[in-house]
Amino acid sequence: MSHSFAVPTYQSDKRSAPAISTTSTPEARGTALEFLRRLALEVSTGNVELPCFPDVVLRIRSALADRGTSPEQAVTIIGAEPRLAAKLLQTAASAAFNPGGGPLTDLRTAVTRLGHRLVESIAMSFAVQQLKQAASLRSIAGPLSDLWKECIAVASISRVVARRTKINPDEAFLTGLLHGIGRLYIMVRSVGYLNELGNDQAFLDLVNGWHAAIGKAVLENWGFADSICAAVANQADLHHESRLHADLSDVLIVSVVLSAALKSSVARAINMGGIDAFQSIGLNAQNCADILTHADCELGSLHDVLGC
């Protein structure tokens, strides 16, 4: 892991994100800086721990990443957690992932139908549901729900955007779900400090300035593909330049921007100026409007199966 986390700014390519606001009180800045220092040490040494995060999710992640894992072995691991198995069956049979309405009779069929990337996506949604229900994390259940809704929206848009590129739509969907893992990590780890930090601007700046870098470190620790880790790190880099053709980072950057428009109650005007990823993918205003319309149509069913 890089030791760049040891300082209160994070440098990534062409941008430097401030970790702490200069408008907060010295006490708040000190608290947020200390919190940042400890988080930085944790992720830079590979000691990534999320209280109440189900171990089965990481076991599935490891098994699916191993080419030697047979479908039967994957089903055995998943089947060891009945609630996750039920969620996979429900998802594989849902309109969002089974538009043809074909019959579904067993877990092996569900895993085969969804594929590895979507199985990982469902496992992550299961993990978030467990976090939301944990008694020790009750104080952040609301913010976790809000974050997960945002992640689902970004995932939905990412899948649609990816179809306009050479990127696998299922990989893009998983990346969209994971783009907020840094925020989730900070949120969960900050539970013991909410009384001191709360909604203080210093803490909010900490999250905004560091979540992408922390998210990348967490995903690297968990063994996710380099392309997914890089995309999560680059999600706010408006001047990201792909070398030959649009990459996963471009897809996620565009999807994060479009998801903000999706939440708007006024006319959805997308400002694409200065964001290179829109040009890399070849999107215009009408394309963006079409993507948002498609996302609107499927978000309801996604919320049902992924949990909000």
ROLO-780748 format. One record per residue (C-alpha): x, y, z; chain; residue number from 0. Coordinates in nm, 2 decimals. Layout:
REM residues N
<node <X,Y,Z>,'A',NUM>
...
END
This chain:
REM residues 308
<node <0.00,0.00,0.00>,'A',0>
<node <0.11,0.36,-0.06>,'A',1>
<node <0.20,0.57,0.24>,'A',2>
<node <0.05,0.89,0.08>,'A',3>
<node <-0.23,0.86,0.33>,'A',4>
<node <0.00,0.98,0.60>,'A',5>
<node <-0.04,1.35,0.51>,'A',6>
<node <-0.37,1.54,0.52>,'A',7>
<node <-0.41,1.57,0.15>,'A',8>
<node <-0.44,1.30,-0.12>,'A',9>
<node <-0.26,1.35,-0.45>,'A',10>
<node <-0.41,1.16,-0.74>,'A',11>
<node <-0.29,1.23,-1.10>,'A',12>
<node <-0.38,1.59,-1.17>,'A',13>
<node <-0.58,1.68,-0.87>,'A',14>
<node <-0.52,1.73,-0.50>,'A',15>
<node <-0.82,1.70,-0.27>,'A',16>
<node <-0.81,1.89,0.07>,'A',17>
<node <-0.88,1.67,0.36>,'A',18>
<node <-0.99,1.94,0.61>,'A',19>
<node <-1.19,2.26,0.58>,'A',20>
<node <-1.02,2.58,0.70>,'A',21>
<node <-1.36,2.72,0.81>,'A',22>
<node <-1.41,2.47,1.10>,'A',23>
<node <-1.29,2.53,1.46>,'A',24>
<node <-0.94,2.42,1.55>,'A',25>
<node <-1.08,2.16,1.78>,'A',26>
<node <-1.29,2.01,1.50>,'A',27>
<node <-1.00,2.02,1.26>,'A',28>
<node <-0.78,1.84,1.52>,'A',29>
<node <-1.04,1.57,1.58>,'A',30>
<node <-1.09,1.51,1.20>,'A',31>
<node <-0.71,1.51,1.14>,'A',32>
<node <-0.66,1.25,1.41>,'A',33>
<node <-0.94,1.04,1.28>,'A',34>
<node <-0.78,1.07,0.93>,'A',35>
<node <-0.44,0.97,1.07>,'A',36>
<node <-0.57,0.65,1.22>,'A',37>
<node <-0.78,0.56,0.91>,'A',38>
<node <-0.47,0.62,0.70>,'A',39>
<node <-0.25,0.40,0.91>,'A',40>
<node <-0.52,0.13,0.91>,'A',41>
<node <-0.56,0.11,0.53>,'A',42>
<node <-0.20,0.17,0.44>,'A',43>
<node <-0.09,-0.13,0.64>,'A',44>
<node <-0.36,-0.35,0.49>,'A',45>
<node <-0.55,-0.37,0.82>,'A',46>
<node <-0.90,-0.32,0.68>,'A',47>
<node <-1.17,-0.41,0.92>,'A',48>
<node <-1.54,-0.33,0.90>,'A',49>
<node <-1.74,-0.41,1.21>,'A',50>
<node <-2.05,-0.63,1.14>,'A',51>
<node <-1.93,-0.69,0.78>,'A',52>
<node <-2.02,-1.06,0.69>,'A',53>
<node <-1.71,-1.28,0.64>,'A',54>
<node <-1.90,-1.48,0.38>,'A',55>
<node <-1.89,-1.19,0.14>,'A',56>
<node <-1.51,-1.19,0.13>,'A',57>
<node <-1.50,-1.57,0.11>,'A',58>
<node <-1.72,-1.55,-0.20>,'A',59>
<node <-1.51,-1.27,-0.34>,'A',60>
<node <-1.19,-1.48,-0.30>,'A',61>
<node <-1.36,-1.80,-0.44>,'A',62>
<node <-1.49,-1.63,-0.75>,'A',63>
<node <-1.15,-1.47,-0.81>,'A',64>
<node <-0.99,-1.82,-0.81>,'A',65>
<node <-1.02,-1.97,-1.16>,'A',66>
<node <-0.99,-2.31,-0.99>,'A',67>
<node <-1.32,-2.27,-0.81>,'A',68>
<node <-1.59,-2.49,-0.96>,'A',69>
<node <-1.96,-2.38,-0.97>,'A',70>
<node <-2.04,-2.64,-0.71>,'A',71>
<node <-1.78,-2.50,-0.47>,'A',72>
<node <-1.91,-2.15,-0.52>,'A',73>
<node <-2.27,-2.27,-0.45>,'A',74>
<node <-2.15,-2.45,-0.14>,'A',75>
<node <-2.00,-2.13,0.00>,'A',76>
<node <-2.30,-1.92,-0.08>,'A',77>
<node <-2.54,-2.19,0.05>,'A',78>
<node <-2.37,-2.17,0.39>,'A',79>
<node <-2.54,-1.84,0.44>,'A',80>
<node <-2.92,-1.91,0.38>,'A',81>
<node <-3.01,-1.54,0.38>,'A',82>
<node <-2.76,-1.47,0.11>,'A',83>
<node <-2.87,-1.77,-0.09>,'A',84>
<node <-3.23,-1.66,-0.07>,'A',85>
<node <-3.13,-1.31,-0.19>,'A',86>
<node <-2.94,-1.45,-0.49>,'A',87>
<node <-3.24,-1.67,-0.59>,'A',88>
<node <-3.48,-1.37,-0.55>,'A',89>
<node <-3.24,-1.15,-0.76>,'A',90>
<node <-3.19,-1.40,-1.04>,'A',91>
<node <-3.56,-1.44,-1.07>,'A',92>
<node <-3.64,-1.06,-1.06>,'A',93>
<node <-3.74,-0.85,-1.36>,'A',94>
<node <-3.42,-0.65,-1.33>,'A',95>
<node <-3.20,-0.95,-1.40>,'A',96>
<node <-3.44,-1.20,-1.56>,'A',97>
<node <-3.64,-0.99,-1.81>,'A',98>
<node <-3.74,-1.30,-2.00>,'A',99>
<node <-3.90,-1.45,-1.70>,'A',100>
<node <-3.74,-1.79,-1.74>,'A',101>
<node <-3.79,-2.05,-1.47>,'A',102>
<node <-3.54,-2.07,-1.18>,'A',103>
<node <-3.53,-2.39,-0.97>,'A',104>
<node <-3.20,-2.39,-0.78>,'A',105>
<node <-2.90,-2.19,-0.65>,'A',106>
<node <-2.66,-2.33,-0.90>,'A',107>
<node <-2.88,-2.21,-1.18>,'A',108>
<node <-2.91,-1.87,-1.02>,'A',109>
<node <-2.53,-1.84,-0.98>,'A',110>
<node <-2.48,-1.94,-1.35>,'A',111>
<node <-2.74,-1.71,-1.47>,'A',112>
<node <-2.61,-1.41,-1.29>,'A',113>
<node <-2.24,-1.46,-1.35>,'A',114>
<node <-1.95,-1.39,-1.11>,'A',115>
<node <-1.97,-1.01,-1.12>,'A',116>
<node <-2.34,-0.99,-1.04>,'A',117>
<node <-2.30,-1.26,-0.77>,'A',118>
<node <-2.04,-1.03,-0.61>,'A',119>
<node <-2.28,-0.74,-0.65>,'A',120>
<node <-2.56,-0.93,-0.47>,'A',121>
<node <-2.32,-1.04,-0.19>,'A',122>
<node <-2.22,-0.67,-0.14>,'A',123>
<node <-2.59,-0.57,-0.11>,'A',124>
<node <-2.64,-0.85,0.14>,'A',125>
<node <-2.34,-0.71,0.34>,'A',126>
<node <-2.48,-0.36,0.34>,'A',127>
<node <-2.82,-0.49,0.47>,'A',128>
<node <-2.64,-0.66,0.76>,'A',129>
<node <-2.46,-0.34,0.84>,'A',130>
<node <-2.79,-0.14,0.84>,'A',131>
<node <-2.95,-0.39,1.08>,'A',132>
<node <-2.66,-0.42,1.32>,'A',133>
<node <-2.75,-0.28,1.67>,'A',134>
<node <-2.41,-0.12,1.71>,'A',135>
<node <-2.45,0.07,1.38>,'A',136>
<node <-2.81,0.18,1.44>,'A',137>
<node <-2.70,0.55,1.46>,'A',138>
<node <-2.59,0.55,1.10>,'A',139>
<node <-2.87,0.32,0.95>,'A',140>
<node <-3.03,0.62,0.78>,'A',141>
<node <-2.71,0.76,0.62>,'A',142>
<node <-2.62,0.40,0.52>,'A',143>
<node <-2.95,0.37,0.34>,'A',144>
<node <-2.90,0.70,0.16>,'A',145>
<node <-2.55,0.60,0.05>,'A',146>
<node <-2.67,0.26,-0.07>,'A',147>
<node <-2.95,0.42,-0.28>,'A',148>
<node <-2.69,0.64,-0.44>,'A',149>
<node <-2.47,0.34,-0.51>,'A',150>
<node <-2.75,0.15,-0.67>,'A',151>
<node <-2.83,0.45,-0.89>,'A',152>
<node <-2.46,0.48,-1.00>,'A',153>
<node <-2.45,0.11,-1.07>,'A',154>
<node <-2.77,0.12,-1.28>,'A',155>
<node <-2.63,0.41,-1.48>,'A',156>
<node <-2.29,0.24,-1.51>,'A',157>
<node <-2.44,-0.07,-1.67>,'A',158>
<node <-2.62,0.14,-1.93>,'A',159>
<node <-2.32,0.36,-2.00>,'A',160>
<node <-2.09,0.05,-2.03>,'A',161>
<node <-2.30,-0.08,-2.32>,'A',162>
<node <-2.18,0.21,-2.53>,'A',163>
<node <-1.82,0.10,-2.47>,'A',164>
<node <-1.61,-0.22,-2.46>,'A',165>
<node <-1.65,-0.25,-2.09>,'A',166>
<node <-1.84,-0.55,-1.95>,'A',167>
<node <-2.17,-0.41,-1.82>,'A',168>
<node <-2.18,-0.64,-1.52>,'A',169>
<node <-1.83,-0.53,-1.42>,'A',170>
<node <-1.95,-0.17,-1.45>,'A',171>
<node <-2.25,-0.24,-1.24>,'A',172>
<node <-2.03,-0.39,-0.96>,'A',173>
<node <-1.80,-0.09,-0.98>,'A',174>
<node <-2.09,0.15,-0.95>,'A',175>
<node <-2.21,-0.04,-0.64>,'A',176>
<node <-1.86,-0.02,-0.49>,'A',177>
<node <-1.78,0.34,-0.57>,'A',178>
<node <-1.91,0.44,-0.23>,'A',179>
<node <-1.71,0.18,-0.03>,'A',180>
<node <-1.48,0.45,0.10>,'A',181>
<node <-1.77,0.66,0.24>,'A',182>
<node <-1.91,0.34,0.39>,'A',183>
<node <-1.58,0.26,0.55>,'A',184>
<node <-1.54,0.61,0.70>,'A',185>
<node <-1.90,0.61,0.81>,'A',186>
<node <-1.88,0.28,1.00>,'A',187>
<node <-1.54,0.35,1.15>,'A',188>
<node <-1.66,0.70,1.27>,'A',189>
<node <-1.95,0.57,1.48>,'A',190>
<node <-1.76,0.61,1.80>,'A',191>
<node <-1.68,0.97,1.71>,'A',192>
<node <-2.02,1.10,1.59>,'A',193>
<node <-2.07,1.30,1.91>,'A',194>
<node <-1.75,1.49,1.84>,'A',195>
<node <-1.77,1.52,1.46>,'A',196>
<node <-2.14,1.48,1.36>,'A',197>
<node <-2.21,1.71,1.06>,'A',198>
<node <-1.91,1.93,1.12>,'A',199>
<node <-1.77,2.07,0.80>,'A',200>
<node <-1.42,1.93,0.88>,'A',201>
<node <-1.56,1.58,0.89>,'A',202>
<node <-1.77,1.63,0.57>,'A',203>
<node <-1.45,1.76,0.40>,'A',204>
<node <-1.27,1.46,0.52>,'A',205>
<node <-1.52,1.23,0.36>,'A',206>
<node <-1.54,1.42,0.04>,'A',207>
<node <-1.16,1.46,0.01>,'A',208>
<node <-1.06,1.11,0.10>,'A',209>
<node <-1.33,0.86,0.03>,'A',210>
<node <-1.21,0.76,-0.32>,'A',211>
<node <-0.86,0.70,-0.20>,'A',212>
<node <-0.97,0.50,0.11>,'A',213>
<node <-1.22,0.31,-0.11>,'A',214>
<node <-0.94,0.21,-0.35>,'A',215>
<node <-0.72,0.09,-0.06>,'A',216>
<node <-1.01,-0.12,0.09>,'A',217>
<node <-1.08,-0.28,-0.25>,'A',218>
<node <-0.72,-0.35,-0.31>,'A',219>
<node <-0.70,-0.52,0.03>,'A',220>
<node <-1.00,-0.73,-0.06>,'A',221>
<node <-0.84,-0.84,-0.39>,'A',222>
<node <-1.07,-0.67,-0.64>,'A',223>
<node <-0.94,-0.62,-1.00>,'A',224>
<node <-0.70,-0.34,-1.06>,'A',225>
<node <-0.95,-0.18,-1.31>,'A',226>
<node <-1.22,-0.16,-1.04>,'A',227>
<node <-0.98,-0.02,-0.78>,'A',228>
<node <-0.85,0.24,-1.03>,'A',229>
<node <-1.20,0.35,-1.13>,'A',230>
<node <-1.31,0.40,-0.77>,'A',231>
<node <-0.99,0.61,-0.71>,'A',232>
<node <-1.05,0.81,-1.03>,'A',233>
<node <-1.43,0.87,-0.98>,'A',234>
<node <-1.39,1.25,-0.92>,'A',235>
<node <-1.11,1.30,-1.17>,'A',236>
<node <-1.29,1.52,-1.43>,'A',237>
<node <-0.97,1.52,-1.65>,'A',238>
<node <-0.91,1.15,-1.65>,'A',239>
<node <-0.76,1.05,-1.98>,'A',240>
<node <-0.80,0.70,-2.11>,'A',241>
<node <-0.53,0.59,-2.35>,'A',242>
<node <-0.69,0.41,-2.64>,'A',243>
<node <-1.06,0.39,-2.57>,'A',244>
<node <-1.31,0.46,-2.29>,'A',245>
<node <-1.22,0.26,-1.98>,'A',246>
<node <-1.40,0.17,-1.66>,'A',247>
<node <-1.29,0.49,-1.49>,'A',248>
<node <-1.46,0.69,-1.77>,'A',249>
<node <-1.78,0.49,-1.72>,'A',250>
<node <-1.78,0.55,-1.35>,'A',251>
<node <-1.69,0.92,-1.37>,'A',252>
<node <-1.98,0.98,-1.62>,'A',253>
<node <-2.22,0.77,-1.40>,'A',254>
<node <-2.14,0.96,-1.08>,'A',255>
<node <-2.22,1.29,-1.26>,'A',256>
<node <-2.54,1.15,-1.42>,'A',257>
<node <-2.66,1.01,-1.08>,'A',258>
<node <-2.65,1.36,-0.93>,'A',259>
<node <-2.88,1.47,-1.22>,'A',260>
<node <-3.11,1.18,-1.15>,'A',261>
<node <-3.17,1.31,-0.80>,'A',262>
<node <-3.26,1.66,-0.92>,'A',263>
<node <-3.62,1.76,-0.90>,'A',264>
<node <-3.58,2.02,-1.16>,'A',265>
<node <-3.50,1.99,-1.53>,'A',266>
<node <-3.21,1.76,-1.58>,'A',267>
<node <-2.94,1.97,-1.75>,'A',268>
<node <-2.61,1.79,-1.77>,'A',269>
<node <-2.30,2.01,-1.77>,'A',270>
<node <-2.05,1.80,-1.96>,'A',271>
<node <-1.81,2.08,-2.01>,'A',272>
<node <-1.46,2.01,-1.88>,'A',273>
<node <-1.53,1.64,-1.81>,'A',274>
<node <-1.32,1.44,-2.05>,'A',275>
<node <-1.50,1.11,-1.98>,'A',276>
<node <-1.81,1.23,-2.17>,'A',277>
<node <-1.60,1.29,-2.48>,'A',278>
<node <-1.41,0.96,-2.44>,'A',279>
<node <-1.73,0.76,-2.44>,'A',280>
<node <-1.89,0.99,-2.71>,'A',281>
<node <-2.20,1.10,-2.52>,'A',282>
<node <-2.41,1.40,-2.60>,'A',283>
<node <-2.70,1.56,-2.42>,'A',284>
<node <-2.96,1.34,-2.58>,'A',285>
<node <-2.76,1.02,-2.50>,'A',286>
<node <-2.74,1.13,-2.14>,'A',287>
<node <-3.12,1.20,-2.13>,'A',288>
<node <-3.18,0.85,-2.27>,'A',289>
<node <-2.95,0.69,-2.01>,'A',290>
<node <-3.13,0.87,-1.73>,'A',291>
<node <-3.47,0.76,-1.86>,'A',292>
<node <-3.35,0.40,-1.87>,'A',293>
<node <-3.21,0.42,-1.52>,'A',294>
<node <-3.54,0.57,-1.39>,'A',295>
<node <-3.73,0.27,-1.53>,'A',296>
<node <-3.52,0.00,-1.36>,'A',297>
<node <-3.44,0.17,-1.03>,'A',298>
<node <-3.76,0.06,-0.87>,'A',299>
<node <-3.69,-0.31,-0.93>,'A',300>
<node <-3.32,-0.27,-0.84>,'A',301>
<node <-3.42,-0.12,-0.50>,'A',302>
<node <-3.65,-0.41,-0.44>,'A',303>
<node <-3.39,-0.68,-0.50>,'A',304>
<node <-3.08,-0.50,-0.37>,'A',305>
<node <-3.25,-0.35,-0.06>,'A',306>
<node <-3.31,0.01,0.02>,'A',307>
END
